Amino acid sequence: MTSPDAPGPAAVTRRRAPLKAWLRPALLLVGGLLLTGLLVLADQYIAAIAVVLFSLFMAYWTSPLRAGPHTPLASALERRADDVAIVLWAPGNPLSARLQTAIRSPREDVIWVNVYQDPAAQQFLAGHGGDEAIPLVIVGDEATPAASVVQLLDMQAAGAQRAAGTEQPED
């Protein structure tokens, strides 16, 4: 017998970030703290403060704690078109960080979906290769797993041509 407070089988919970997503921030923090300790031993207090602050910032920036931009997948898929790019990304993922750095928000033609905040996005991602496919870029009916900035820009250009009806014939 189940209790009335227990979630049913249809309940979906948010996925926590995998442990490997915490490796880079942990290494940055430990390395920064070690360097800070060495600087303190050498009586370089100003440099030690700068290093510890930078290490804390970088550990946060590369960790899954940084939420970043997020639109629920259902809302993003409603806007799915040839002139809109949907990016399924994960905090702490290096390729996702590169895309976010290169493609600055806010932009009307790019929708960011954080897979750790959206169970539907996790299921969609699982159907396209799982965590290895992050960041997954969708433009129109095309999806590119582990997309780079160049691939995203190429997909957007091809999508804009399709939307304008000026698609180039392939050789």
Buried (B, 14 or more C-beta within 10 A) or exposed (E): EEEEEEEEEEEEEEBEBEEEBBEBBEEBBEBBBEBBEEBBEEEBEEBBEEBBEBBBEBBEBBBBEBEBBBBBBEEBBEEBBBBBBBBBBBBBBEBBBEBBEEBEEEEEBBBBBBBBBBBBBBEBBEEBEEBEBBBBBBBBEEBBBBBBBEBBBBBBEBBBBBBEEEEEEEE
